[in-house]
Amino acid sequence: MPMEYLLGLHRDELPLLESDIRNIDKLRILRAAGMVEVRLPPPDAQQQQAQVLYITGLGCATLRARGARRATAKPPVHWDLEASLD
């Protein structure tokens, strides 16, 4: 999925070159959504290679929102504060 790929890009050092056609298709989607800046090869190019330049502000905000959603999905932690008052 493109979002998992975006998370992987966030962990990588950019810029980077991508030559896997499936990942280039994901980059096309992410670019259309405004989440990455990338130099894409023409669809009919003999050698398919894209250069990922950076993740945009929208892409970073989306990753932060996904992380926040995961964090709030955890059950709440209950602390027993009474023991510390002794």
Secondary structure, DSSP 4 states (H G I P E B T S, - for coil): -HHHHHHHHHHS-SSEEE--HHHHHHHHHHHHTTSEEEEPPPTT-SS--EEEEEE-HHHHHHHHHHHHHHHHHSPPP----GGGG-
